[in-house]
Amino acid sequence: MSCCRVKKEDTVNTSVPSKPANDKRVHHNPDFGPPTPATQPNRSPQKVTTPTATHQEERNHTPQKVTAPTATHQEEHRDSLQSNETEDDIDDSDVLTKPIPKSVTIRGRRVSVSAESMSPSKTEPFVPIVIPKSDEQKERINVTIAKNILFRGCDEDQMHNVVDAMMEKKVGLGEEIITQGAVGDYFYVIENGTFDVFVNGNKVHTYNNEGCFGELALMYNSPRAATITSTSEATVWALDRVTFRRILMENTNRKRRMYESFLEELKLLSSLEPYERAKIADALESRTYTDGEVVIQQGDVGDQFYIIESGEASVSKTEDGVEKTFPGLKKGDYFGELALLTDKPRQATVKANGKLKVATLGKAAFVRLLGPVVDILKRNTENYAQIQASIH
Ligand SMILES: Nc1ncnc2c1ncn2[C@@H]1O[C@@H]2COP(=O)(O)O[C@H]2[C@H]1O
């Protein structure tokens, strides 16, 4: 098994997102598909106003303007020009316990962030936005977000709020949906379609019919860190800034901070950009095992990759009825990559040696997010043969 040590672990707990009030706003936006009749018998909106995604409203809850998810470069700039955000708008009364970074680094470029960044203004009641949708649209949203790890931490009420607040946006081929440097109003989840991401004119990433983007500007109150252009016709679901910050930001931020220093110190991931590691953090899930518990069974089909967060694991392999024991694994070591790289059954059994905590990555995320380090992973698998030979 390959070895990548970490020196320290950084686990940060943040408070639970506040529960929404029952008060809801209904919103029709002609830019996002035809308005559909409200079909919410048990959750009928009590208040009918127009939503806005501005920071101003997040503080005051005073409807001011309707800001559609930006469809073009020009519109994004228009929104940016219309933005009324000032330092005076900042509510830093409820900033999370860890100091807010003064800037975030994206591909070597530092982007300044506001002191308000991590404050979802929990002192103010949250007024959920309701954009009426057909059952067919709701079904498509549910299918789309079921595939997306960011939504897994949401409880039932939060999922309802997210589905209610999402706006469908049809994107034409070659459309610049986000422009680097612009003000961010919306977070986007891809239902279908492909997009290229450019930072300072250089292509850094491609989204292929899945994923989400646009969270950074909303989380850090910073300018858009990248330009995103569609390379096919596409359908995305746009979530306004207020709902994103109220429902999704804390989980996202908690996970990114929880795994930040852990991932930063993994040798395997050292060639990745901070943003690439942040996306890995989004996709990781922690699991704990008790002493002797089997994590991986030789011969099984493999669909997870594991990194040890704390504790130790033992590795053994049975060949021709003879069981061989390999060197144990410890914090920072990874395992489970072989089956994902080769599509072969698990080649060894891994068990917890004492209490074991691992961060796991599913196969789809492994393929999508660890692509840049696949060569390193493959190279490291050559060590297995050497270790095995030395055990005789
Ligand atoms: N390498 C990258 N660097 C920065 N942003 C990226 C990168 N790849 C994808 N993105 C997304 O591009 C989005 C641009 O808008 P945001 O800055 O709000 O959030 C950004 C991320 O969601």
PDBQT file of the ligand as one rigid body, heavy atoms in Angstrom, charges set to zero:
ROOT
HETATM    1  N1  LIG A 401      -9.844  26.117 -10.913  1.00  0.00    +0.000 N 
HETATM    2  C1  LIG A 401     -10.840  26.896 -10.507  1.00  0.00    +0.000 A 
HETATM    3  N2  LIG A 401     -10.567  28.037  -9.843  1.00  0.00    +0.000 NA
HETATM    4  C2  LIG A 401     -11.581  28.824  -9.434  1.00  0.00    +0.000 A 
HETATM    5  N3  LIG A 401     -12.881  28.581  -9.639  1.00  0.00    +0.000 NA
HETATM    6  C3  LIG A 401     -13.214  27.464 -10.297  1.00  0.00    +0.000 A 
HETATM    7  C4  LIG A 401     -12.211  26.574 -10.762  1.00  0.00    +0.000 A 
HETATM    8  N4  LIG A 401     -12.826  25.542 -11.363  1.00  0.00    +0.000 NA
HETATM    9  C5  LIG A 401     -14.137  25.773 -11.268  1.00  0.00    +0.000 A 
HETATM   10  N5  LIG A 401     -14.391  26.930 -10.632  1.00  0.00    +0.000 N 
HETATM   11  C6  LIG A 401     -15.728  27.496 -10.392  1.00  0.00    +0.000 C 
HETATM   12  O1  LIG A 401     -15.842  28.679 -11.170  1.00  0.00    +0.000 OA
HETATM   13  C7  LIG A 401     -16.651  29.568 -10.417  1.00  0.00    +0.000 C 
HETATM   14  C8  LIG A 401     -16.621  31.009 -10.829  1.00  0.00    +0.000 C 
HETATM   15  O2  LIG A 401     -17.470  31.708  -9.947  1.00  0.00    +0.000 OA
HETATM   16  P1  LIG A 401     -17.145  31.648  -8.378  1.00  0.00    +0.000 P 
HETATM   17  O3  LIG A 401     -15.844  32.323  -8.110  1.00  0.00    +0.000 OA
HETATM   18  O4  LIG A 401     -18.321  32.096  -7.622  1.00  0.00    +0.000 OA
HETATM   19  O5  LIG A 401     -16.934  30.061  -8.100  1.00  0.00    +0.000 OA
HETATM   20  C9  LIG A 401     -16.080  29.414  -9.013  1.00  0.00    +0.000 C 
HETATM   21  C10 LIG A 401     -16.002  27.905  -8.932  1.00  0.00    +0.000 C 
HETATM   22  O6  LIG A 401     -17.250  27.385  -8.572  1.00  0.00    +0.000 OA
ENDROOT
TORSDOF 0
